[in-house]
Amino acid sequence: MNIPELSLCFNPEQNSSFLADLLKSSTNPLLSKLQLTVRPLMWAGYKEELVKMALQNGGADMSQVGFPLTEDLISMNALLPISRQLIVKMGGQSAFHTTVWNIANRHQEGQLWSMPWLVDPRALFYWKDMLDKADLGPKAAFASVESMEDACQRMQARGIKYPWVLGMADKFVMIHAIASWVWGKGGDFILSKGNRAVFLEQAALQGMEAFFRLSQYMPAENPAFSASESHRFFVERKAAVTIGDYGALGRFRAALPPEMRDLLGVSLPPGPPLLAGSDLVIWRHTRKDEEVAHLLSILFGTEVQIKYSEYMGGLPVTVDALENLAEARDANIDTFIETLETGRLFTTAKFGGMLELQLAAGLKDVWANLSQNPSGDVKGTIRTSLESIRRRFDMMNEKQ
């Protein structure tokens, strides 16, 4: 029997042998006897490695791929579609959360080119007692872009020095956060047909402007904060609200003494939450069809979904695994599960992954300019910094 190879993505602090160890330790013989080779890739450089596999027509049989890159691999004709028989082997459509199934179908009507494996939603974290001090409830405080700004103003007036903190120095933190403000104002990044950028149109501009106005409620050193530094600032209770992924919930709790954990709350952001995450894809070059089909069914099994998603800090995608999470009756976990009802991908358009990268860099320029000139024209700065990105995206689509 041929042993399938699976490439998986990790951050430096994560153990690349976790999945193999999990399978070996299972009491389920189908899992413990599975033979598998894991090719570890670091998230920081995984795109180059996967594109190389596509160009060389060789490498792993199956790979974990961040949502934005999947479309690029499809356009390179590097993937095999996931057949109906494989979906049945994974439990059928009903085994997956409705939003997950919609994400799986985002590429082409009637054809599945990938299957979401882990979902990585964004939500707000807040200190309950700090909101109480300002006589605020989370649902009202974070219901809209305007109400969140009012809440920050009110908290500051009640003696909370820093109502808001965010790791603006990290590459994707800002674009993953600002998306909710753009969507909350009725704006978007790309036209629904996917052929024109609209992030400099009025509604989107209003959302971005409101997001950057929150800088007045941040610590002065915030421009240099990484995500981990801003999270540490929040955990030390120096700020009232921040934004983070599902994995941050476990990290925050682990950093808090037990008597403080009940003060930590999670809320939906003031607009649809961003759903990041990763797919599993099957490479066209594989010659291990039977082994890959078996591996795919194992990876979407409840035990692997629950334990691997917990370790990696993402939400599982199957109904059984999500119901298992909900059984904890933890309001903070429930809020993250709720993000699946209203959350959105950044975009499903062609060149969307490239646009996300360029906007991440462009928004850092906006933030740098506004940090140096806090009283400057916010909308004008946004337009100046992002106009070339808009024009480049539109020109690329015109050539198609």
Steps between C-alpha positions, in 0.01 A plus 500: 500500500632842406538745787333836424684825567316795650652848529380691805564859607637605838619797697848467657365417847279214376599133488497365146468141627177571690268342242712186463521467879125555532425223252741254665354563846139449392305200629332485160694242294409679174698799625781331691592273207495777240834548327570862411792726416463862611698765315515802735488849348529828687211739437751778433622335180244234416363674188834481319530129588151417371544698180827310445309170539248620243768608250710186545194272491625308801522496877232426759184314405279731703562840659362749747450830317392840634164603348639777272762275334262223395362706209854553366571125507173433314595750230835317464309176429690341790212342694261209470132568569344334803250245372153426633627159608766668715243733657287196589809338654542813717139475620317687224394865482303476824822423693620859447381831640295687236749787478786254457315330215442840335872578531580164339279595205648846451720419201273358233135402494457125516870431556693466826870578469575509872347429837532741796680321783545768768323836532677792665239769589564842657306634800535770764641425846405730788516532876151477647577716802640779283181510293300489824694802627370696201146354537534320168375163384700325225209454258419869500862618523619298198180491294625743237802700392347810660405334827850359544653845457249639751583218741874577481430867566279413794753260653773760475273758665445253787872469568605209277817639347518271197168359380652341186825327399602318183830361368526731200861406422408146393443448130142371493356621831368825357339362183338217699359748752403787270290268283223502763495881502479511119221241490329659800457822300363310201825516302713230343842444347408350163179521296290183535590401141864508607621725220529843664642633827256710704695555824542873423129559445302694757369226730833318524685829556264587785571163663876540472486859623301391808750221567796740493317748723528243778873578515423779750397230750825301464829525692759730340739209445236303306648566151790268588288226663499154347191284547664316790606828666151649470349179638740511795401865558136389504558198728680729744171695511654818364234519225130417501447354151701328229437268207637153443448153360345199670841374613549820700219392734704206628820705516331779698347257747831321551669832578238601759471383861187285545315767697531747209376277219131574550569869432602424141224540242469442124273694266428518129670802337303800366443341162518146357803322649780397269533126447856404419598136481647222293391241246620151429575446131596193296782548251443397140839328496409245771491134403366387838127550447384226736738600780412871464127425515550301822719774650244766415224309680726468808589870507134598505414245766369639829797401717759662272282806441455563873857438615695641207292818475540554875878465473526728195265764644232481231137399491413155364271483197283195559164514677596226748823675602328838536223345710768347721644850556155641575446237770750691715226764544764770494361836382836606353532181293136536395572850368782368283271226368245775429750670267426221251143630463589853391871485412651557157814415308713797398415424138453207264606696189789420269814686614330540839795350686735741327270792585492397866881506510520839332232653722673367810811695394301805390309524828830488691604806298173673592559422867861621487396830340216557745722414797743772393218746429202417728304809393545424128228434242411135562299445181758680292780290648308179429435604140861601440641178648256258337419653160788328317388164644144558377621599155734200472225254596257645246761496223579133569131413466465700178771286342315177576 
